[in-house]
Amino acid sequence: MLYHLHELQRRLWNPLSVWAQATSQMFSNPYSPFAYTPMSRRLAAGYDLMHRLGKQYEKPAFGLHSTEIDGVAIPVVETTVMAKPFCRLLHFERGFNDGAGDMSRKKNADPTVLIVAPLSGHHATLLRDTVRTLLPNHDVYITDWINARMVPIAAGPFHLDDYVDYVIEFVRQLGPDVHVISVCQPTVPVLAAISLMASEKDPKLPKTMTMMGGPIDPRRNPTQVNALAMRKSLHWFKNHVIFKVPAGHPGYLRSVYPGFLQHAGFVAMNPDRHLKSHWDYYLDLVKGDQQDVDDHREFYDEYNAVIDLPAEYYLDTIKIVFKEHQLPDGKWRVRGQLVKPEDIRSVALFTIEGELDDISGSGQTQAAHQLCKNIPKAKKRHMTAERTGHYGIFSGRRWRKNIAPEIASFIRANS
């Protein structure tokens, strides 16, 4: 019922949002006489803010059409390598010349990187800056998870075990000389996937696994996210946050954890910060500070674009990862096979945490080192990024300046 009410509210807000946008243009367009009336800037800013608060945010594009290598602009083409019901494997193919120049040699020398994006409410485009930063020196692939309300119910359910299967399939597609980077939520299924491959002595094992800000052991320095999962019963989650997709979507009647609930939870964690951000946006519009206006729009165009999660996957994650801690306790079985991180020996491990991370607390990702006890010390590394929050470990200035170079160095040292 809640999902249906949300859809009704969205449809009611949509014409109001369009009207607010048009009115804002009326008070700001230099060809409009209303733009030269008293208070026009404030009125335009107010209506623009109303438009952005009421509009529906669609999935953004990656928009990565080129990269720069050694001062030379290289075109980038986004292609789909593999299409699954719940995920696409994307490749950002760099358009090197076919000649025998330096660029073609560089293409062959660059390591292949698989970025496993989180399936936790936002689109994979949240990692746009991650991809953009790695592109000049890496051959980059990324998992592009599909909004569950867009997947017909005939495609069947999607469990956490299916997520692990997807990761294994993608790694085998790109292996064995692939380097896996998992950001936040996928650190758990990625560690499970590589553990299962190691147990089977799979020849397509990756060279390295870099795990960033993920809940390998959420009992270490639990955050608000961890506390909620422990405080509420699994029955509560089933009855309060799982809903059927309404009519009008391809996934009609599929059980999902709606993206708008996930988004509301994220905003509720830092309401004052978001309120201040929107107020500052209004003031920037009034002052005409276009750079700050564009930065705000770029961030919230991404942040407000959310996806529904398959109910089976979401409830599995609550139970296996946050309630029963099956991975760190050595009790997790995927398709009946025990997940044994101690079987990993040849894959190098790099864990990265943000000092100010309020989603995955300090030590939660580093716990992977204790579980992967048979990886030689020379192939292990940990980094705590100072003055860096959750999003800062994969996006922004500190990511580009402090973290990305360390990952590139680790990958090349273990290639």
Sequence and secondary structure as in RCSB ss.txt:
>XXXX:A:sequence
MLYHLHELQRRLWNPLSVWAQATSQMFSNPYSPFAYTPMSRRLAAGYDLMHRLGKQYEKPAFGLHSTEIDGVAIP
VVETTVMAKPFCRLLHFERGFNDGAGDMSRKKNADPTVLIVAPLSGHHATLLRDTVRTLLPNHDVYITDWINARM
VPIAAGPFHLDDYVDYVIEFVRQLGPDVHVISVCQPTVPVLAAISLMASEKDPKLPKTMTMMGGPIDPRRNPTQV
NALAMRKSLHWFKNHVIFKVPAGHPGYLRSVYPGFLQHAGFVAMNPDRHLKSHWDYYLDLVKGDQQDVDDHREFY
DEYNAVIDLPAEYYLDTIKIVFKEHQLPDGKWRVRGQLVKPEDIRSVALFTIEGELDDISGSGQTQAAHQLCKNI
PKAKKRHMTAERTGHYGIFSGRRWRKNIAPEIASFIRANS
>XXXX:A:secstr
 HHHHHHHHHHHHHHHHHHHHHHHHHTT TTSGGGGSTTHHHHHHHHHHHHHHHS          EEEETTEEEE
EEEEEEEEETTEEEEEEEE   SSSSHHHHHHHHS EEEEE   SSB GGGGHHHHHHHGGGSEEEEEEE  GGG
S GGG    HHHHHHHHHHHHHHH SSEEEEEESTTHHHHHHHHHHHHHTT TT  SEEEEES  SSTTSS  HH
HHHHHHS HHHHHHHT EE  TTSTTTT EEE HHHHHHHHHHHSHHHHHHHHHHHHHHHHHT HHHHHHHHHHH
HHHT B  EEHHHHHHHIIIIIIS TTTTT  EETTEE  GGG  SSEEEEEEETT SSS TTTTTHHHHHSTTS
 GGGEEEEEETT  TGGGTSSHHIIIIIHHHHHHHHHHT 
